[in-house]
Amino acid sequence: MSTLLPLKTLLSHPRLADGPLVVVALCAEWCGTCREFQPLLERIAAAHPDMLTAWADIEDDAEIVGDIDLDSFPTLAIFRHGEALHFGPTLPLEAVLTRLIERISLDGGTTQPIPAEVAALGRWLAG
């Protein structure tokens, strides 16, 4: 069973109200790097059951992700309690991604500006 949730089901997840770290991978079906990235993210999600990890296809989930401008695939958006903590492309390297998630979990976010469209996705997650 996949540990990655479809983005459309994330809003109704019972643990969302508890305020876990929510990692959303913004990808595309046609992206070969994204297809390689998916099993890596599945392993990380399985190793961190305290967080929720979702997979969003920017085309299939366009009504949710809206007009988020992506420069590169895969791109991660990380939230807690609907607040955007991180947004940016990531290397499909397991150790790098694990360190990034752990740092954000401990430090509470990034110093990089968060686009308004990503903040809107966070508000959607907060209900």
C-alpha positions as CSV (number, residue, x, y, z in Angstrom):
1,M,0.0,0.0,0.0
2,S,1.3,3.4,-0.9
3,T,2.3,5.8,1.9
4,L,1.8,8.7,-0.5
5,L,-1.7,10.2,-0.3
6,P,-3.4,11.6,-3.3
7,L,-3.7,15.4,-2.8
8,K,-7.5,15.2,-3.2
9,T,-7.8,13.0,-0.1
10,L,-5.5,15.0,2.1
11,L,-8.1,17.5,3.3
12,S,-10.3,14.7,4.7
13,H,-7.4,12.9,6.4
14,P,-8.3,12.4,10.1
15,R,-4.7,13.3,11.3
16,L,-4.7,16.7,9.5
17,A,-6.3,18.4,12.4
18,D,-3.5,17.2,14.7
19,G,-1.1,19.5,12.9
20,P,1.5,17.1,11.5
21,L,4.1,18.2,9.1
22,V,2.5,17.9,5.6
23,V,4.8,17.3,2.7
24,V,3.3,17.8,-0.8
25,A,5.3,16.7,-3.8
26,L,4.3,18.8,-6.9
27,C,5.0,16.7,-9.9
28,A,3.8,15.7,-13.4
29,E,3.0,12.4,-14.9
30,W,5.2,13.2,-18.0
31,C,8.2,14.0,-15.8
32,G,10.7,11.2,-15.8
33,T,12.5,12.6,-12.7
34,C,9.2,12.7,-10.9
35,R,8.6,9.0,-11.6
36,E,12.1,8.2,-10.2
37,F,11.4,10.5,-7.2
38,Q,8.2,8.8,-6.2
39,P,9.6,5.6,-4.7
40,L,12.2,7.6,-2.8
41,L,9.5,9.8,-1.3
42,E,7.5,6.6,-0.5
43,R,10.4,5.3,1.5
44,I,10.8,8.6,3.4
45,A,7.1,8.8,4.1
46,A,7.1,5.2,5.5
47,A,10.1,6.1,7.7
48,H,8.3,9.2,9.0
49,P,4.7,8.1,9.9
50,D,4.3,11.2,12.1
51,M,4.0,13.3,8.9
52,L,1.5,13.2,6.1
53,T,3.0,13.0,2.6
54,A,0.9,13.7,-0.5
55,W,1.5,13.5,-4.2
56,A,0.1,16.2,-6.5
57,D,0.1,16.0,-10.2
58,I,0.0,19.6,-11.4
59,E,-2.3,18.8,-14.3
60,D,-4.6,16.3,-12.6
61,D,-4.8,18.4,-9.4
62,A,-4.9,21.8,-11.1
63,E,-8.2,22.8,-9.4
64,I,-6.4,22.5,-6.1
65,V,-2.8,23.6,-6.8
66,G,-4.1,26.5,-8.9
67,D,-1.5,28.7,-10.6
68,I,1.6,27.6,-8.6
69,D,4.6,28.5,-10.8
70,L,7.1,25.7,-10.9
71,D,10.6,26.2,-12.3
72,S,11.7,22.6,-11.8
73,F,10.3,19.1,-11.0
74,P,10.0,17.7,-8.4
75,T,9.1,20.7,-6.2
76,L,8.1,20.3,-2.5
77,A,5.7,22.4,-0.5
78,I,5.8,21.7,3.2
79,F,3.1,22.9,5.7
80,R,2.1,22.7,9.3
81,H,-1.3,23.9,10.5
82,G,-1.9,25.4,7.0
83,E,1.2,27.5,7.2
84,A,3.7,27.2,4.3
85,L,7.1,26.4,5.8
86,H,9.0,25.6,2.6
87,F,8.6,25.7,-1.1
88,G,11.2,24.8,-3.7
89,P,12.6,22.2,-6.1
90,T,14.4,19.3,-4.5
91,L,17.1,16.9,-5.7
92,P,15.8,13.4,-5.9
93,L,18.4,12.2,-3.4
94,E,17.1,10.4,-0.3
95,A,19.7,11.7,2.2
96,V,19.2,15.3,1.0
97,L,15.5,15.2,1.2
98,T,15.5,13.5,4.6
99,R,17.8,16.2,6.0
100,L,15.6,19.0,4.5
101,I,12.4,17.5,6.1
102,E,14.1,17.0,9.4
103,R,15.5,20.6,9.4
104,I,12.2,22.1,8.6
105,S,10.5,19.9,11.2
106,L,12.9,21.2,13.9
107,D,13.5,24.7,12.8
108,G,10.0,25.6,11.7
109,G,10.6,26.6,8.1
110,T,12.7,28.3,5.5
111,T,13.9,31.8,5.1
112,Q,12.9,31.8,1.4
113,P,9.8,33.8,0.4
114,I,6.7,31.7,-0.1
115,P,4.6,32.5,-3.2
116,A,1.0,33.6,-2.6
117,E,-0.2,30.6,-4.5
118,V,1.6,28.2,-2.2
119,A,0.2,30.1,0.9
120,A,-3.3,29.6,-0.7
121,L,-2.7,25.8,-0.9
122,G,-1.8,25.9,2.8
123,R,-5.1,27.7,3.6
124,W,-6.9,25.0,1.6
125,L,-5.2,22.4,3.8
126,A,-6.2,24.3,7.0
127,G,-9.9,24.0,5.8
